[in-house]
Each structure stands twice: as C-alpha cells, then as structure tokens.
Amino acid sequence: DPAPPLQIIRPEPCAVCGSRIRFGKAACKCCRCQLLVHAKCREQRPGPCVPGLRPRAWPRQGVLADFAPAVPPLVPALVVQCVTEVERRGLAETGLYRVPGAEQLVREWKQRLLRAGEAPPALGAVADVHVLCGVLKDFLRGLGEPLVTFSLHAAFLQAADIPDEAACSAALCHVVTKLPPANRDTLAFLMLHLLRVSRSPACKMDVLNLSRVFGPTLVGHGCANPTPLAIMEDTPRQCKVVARLLSLPPDFWSRFVATERDSLAPG
C-alpha cells in the first residue's frame, strides 16, 4: 500500500534496486511496512508486505579505526589507494568528485577494496576515475559516524562560526587534535589531497565546490538519526567547516601524516 510519492531528505537505499535514493528525489514508502523504493521501482516492489516490518537500514561499516593500519599514520588502505590513483590520473579531469561514477561499479570496487585490505587490486583497471572518487565518498559516507565524530561535531561547527580568521583557525586546529588518531590522520590526508585537487585548473573544483561535495560526507550530523530540521540547518554549516579546514596551512596537516611510507605520498 504505497503512499503518494514523497521527497527524500536523507539518502536511503531503495529496497528493490539497492541504489541510494538521493536528496530531493521522489520515492514511495509503504504505509503498512514502511518499505522505501524509488518511484520508478514501485511496480517491482516485493509483496505481500508484512505490517510492522522495518526495512533494512543502509549498511554501516563501523568506525574509521576499524579499517586503519596498526602503525601510524592511521589512514585506511582503501583511502590511500583511491587517493593515490585519483592523483595519478585524475587531476586533469573536469568536475573531480562532483561528476558521479556508475553506481554499480562504485559498489563493486568498494567491496573488492574492502575485501583486499592491504593487498589491493590494480586500480588502473578502473577505466573511469570518477568511479574511484565515488568509492572513496561512499566508504566515508558508510561509516558509523562522520569523520569529525558525533562527539566533536558541535565543536567543529562552533569553531568554523568564529568570525575572526586567526581565532577560527586556532580553534579548528585545537578541535582537530582532539579527534581519535585514525580520524585525525585520515582527515589530514584528505585535506592535503583536496588542496591538490583545488589547485588543478583542469579540475575546476575550487575550495567552495569541494566543500559543498565533502561537507555532508566529512562533517555530517551530530547523531545517527537527525531530524529533518537538523539536516536542513546543518547543511550550510557542514560546507563552512570543510572550507575553513581547507584554509588551514598545509604544514599543519602534513605533520599528522609525515612518514617514510611510499604509500602515503601520492605523486
């Protein structure tokens, strides 16, 4: 018994095709069992429904530390592998991280990389570099909490709101150092990567564009199930946090990932 189409506020998976139903897209939810599907997948929904049965939640992978190596810098292999390959051949691509990769390929390669651990498959086999960008974003989105963590979410928002630039930078640096080591190191690694992307004229992805893409992914919300009002209020502030983080000196970030390990020095 699907209700009339509704608009999605928080991305969720379609129970028929498994693809993410994105923000603002039309979807249908069963009034009895709460099954959620794309409007286009409505006729393919399974039946009959079972009242009171809750749909399976979008899979959560655990916290970032679950994927980090034992030796610093604590950056998950999947993140290092994707960033290295993106920088190897993606810095001349227009719309890097904004142009989506094919969802099916993103899911397949994400699972291959997660299963491979420290022995990754050759990412040169991925013809479209936007697929690798999608893998990285999907991995970060799928974590049990955002990179800035639930507990420090408010502190990041408050620091980014400080009008004085020097005071804002000092406050953000302080909050970054309070992150769990794996979150701190991974955030530093990603900030250095995104700065390189922002400086590539061919990518046409300046700090503002990158902050719009990565704000919801890296900053997210202060809890696992935010209200629709919180989602709307958080969105512009998420982007502001990432833009402010990208304005911090590269030397600040480099000290967290300084290493002799070649894998953390993408060319």
Sequence and secondary structure as in RCSB ss.txt:
>XXXX:A:sequence
DPAPPLQIIRPEPCAVCGSRIRFGKAACKCCRCQLLVHAKCREQRPGPCVPGLRPRAWPRQGVLADFAPAVPPLV
PALVVQCVTEVERRGLAETGLYRVPGAEQLVREWKQRLLRAGEAPPALGAVADVHVLCGVLKDFLRGLGEPLVTF
SLHAAFLQAADIPDEAACSAALCHVVTKLPPANRDTLAFLMLHLLRVSRSPACKMDVLNLSRVFGPTLVGHGCAN
PTPLAIMEDTPRQCKVVARLLSLPPDFWSRFVATERDSLAPG
>XXXX:A:secstr
 B S EE SS EE TTT  EE TT EEEEBTTT  EEEGGGGGG  SS  TT           GGGGS SSSS  
 HHHHHHHHHHHHH TTSTTTTTS   HHHHHHHHHHHHHHTTS   GGG S HHHHHHHHHHHHHTSSS TT H
HHHHHHHHHHT SSHHHHHHHHHHHHHTS HHHHHHHHHHHHHHHHHHT TTTT  HHHHHHHHIIIII  SSSS
  HHHHHHHHHHHHHHHHHHHTS HHHHHHHH  S GGG   
